[in-house]
């Protein structure tokens, strides 16, 4: 359970700092610690969240997107990301659904 908590901490920190994904030493450090899954949420669904999810996917992480804890100024772009983009990058679900799978 401690390993899971560390993995979730890494995942949520990543969305606060997009540069974290571009620093090879940081990504390599996460892989060495056995982090394989990231959960992404945040503000600006079609910009910050989407770019973070894309980068995590490109780095080989299993990506999960918590769709009920993200928002965007434009409802149309928010919907587009959730319905068309995110299913190509990983799995989507609500926070409750994700937490239920972890327990």
C-alpha positions as CSV (number, residue, x, y, z in Angstrom):
1,X,0.0,0.0,0.0
2,X,2.9,2.4,0.6
3,X,4.1,1.9,-2.9
4,X,0.7,2.7,-4.2
5,X,0.6,5.9,-2.2
6,X,4.0,6.9,-3.6
7,X,2.8,6.2,-7.1
8,X,-0.3,8.3,-6.6
9,X,1.7,11.2,-5.1
10,X,4.0,11.2,-8.2
11,X,1.0,11.1,-10.5
12,X,-0.7,14.1,-9.0
13,X,2.5,16.1,-8.7
14,X,3.2,15.6,-12.4
15,X,0.1,17.6,-13.4
16,X,1.3,20.6,-11.3
17,X,4.6,20.8,-13.2
18,X,4.6,20.0,-16.9
19,X,8.4,20.3,-17.0
20,X,8.6,17.2,-14.8
21,X,7.7,15.0,-17.8
22,X,10.4,16.5,-20.0
23,X,13.3,16.0,-17.5
24,X,14.7,12.5,-18.4
25,X,16.2,12.0,-14.9
26,X,12.8,12.5,-13.3
27,X,11.0,10.1,-15.6
28,X,13.9,7.5,-15.2
29,X,13.7,7.9,-11.5
30,X,10.0,7.1,-11.4
31,X,10.5,4.0,-13.7
32,X,13.4,2.8,-11.4
33,X,11.0,3.1,-8.4
34,X,8.5,0.9,-10.2
35,X,6.0,3.6,-11.0
36,X,4.0,2.4,-14.1
37,X,0.6,4.0,-13.6
38,X,-0.3,7.7,-13.4
39,X,-3.6,9.3,-12.5
40,X,-4.1,12.7,-14.2
41,X,-6.6,15.4,-13.3
42,X,-6.5,19.2,-13.2
43,X,-7.5,22.5,-14.8
44,X,-7.7,23.2,-18.5
45,X,-8.8,19.8,-19.6
46,X,-7.9,20.4,-23.3
47,X,-4.5,22.0,-22.5
48,X,-2.7,21.1,-19.3
49,X,-4.4,17.8,-18.6
50,X,-4.3,16.6,-22.2
51,X,-0.6,17.5,-22.6
52,X,0.3,15.8,-19.3
53,X,-1.6,12.7,-20.3
54,X,0.0,12.7,-23.8
55,X,3.5,13.0,-22.3
56,X,2.9,10.3,-19.7
57,X,1.6,8.0,-22.5
58,X,4.6,8.7,-24.7
59,X,6.9,7.9,-21.8
60,X,5.3,4.5,-21.4
61,X,3.1,5.0,-18.4
62,X,-0.3,3.5,-18.0
63,X,-2.6,6.6,-17.9
64,X,-5.8,6.9,-16.0
65,X,-7.8,10.2,-16.2
66,X,-10.1,11.2,-13.4
67,X,-12.7,13.0,-15.5
68,X,-14.8,14.4,-12.6
69,X,-11.8,16.4,-11.2
70,X,-10.9,18.4,-14.3
71,X,-12.4,21.4,-15.9
72,X,-12.0,23.8,-18.8
73,X,-13.2,27.2,-19.8
74,X,-14.8,25.8,-22.9
75,X,-17.3,23.0,-22.5
76,X,-16.9,21.9,-26.1
77,X,-13.2,21.4,-25.9
78,X,-13.6,19.7,-22.4
79,X,-16.1,17.2,-23.9
80,X,-13.9,16.6,-26.9
81,X,-10.9,15.7,-24.7
82,X,-12.9,13.4,-22.5
83,X,-14.8,11.7,-25.3
84,X,-12.3,11.6,-28.2
85,X,-8.7,12.1,-27.0
86,X,-8.5,10.5,-23.5
87,X,-9.8,7.0,-24.5
88,X,-6.8,6.8,-26.9
89,X,-4.3,7.7,-24.2
90,X,-5.6,5.5,-21.3
91,X,-8.6,4.7,-19.1
92,X,-11.1,7.2,-17.9
93,X,-13.3,7.2,-14.9
94,X,-14.6,9.2,-11.9
95,X,-12.5,9.6,-8.8
96,X,-14.9,7.2,-7.0
97,X,-14.5,4.5,-9.7
98,X,-10.7,4.8,-9.7
99,X,-10.4,4.6,-5.9
100,X,-12.8,1.6,-5.9
101,X,-10.4,-0.2,-8.2
102,X,-7.5,0.5,-6.0
103,X,-9.1,-0.9,-2.9
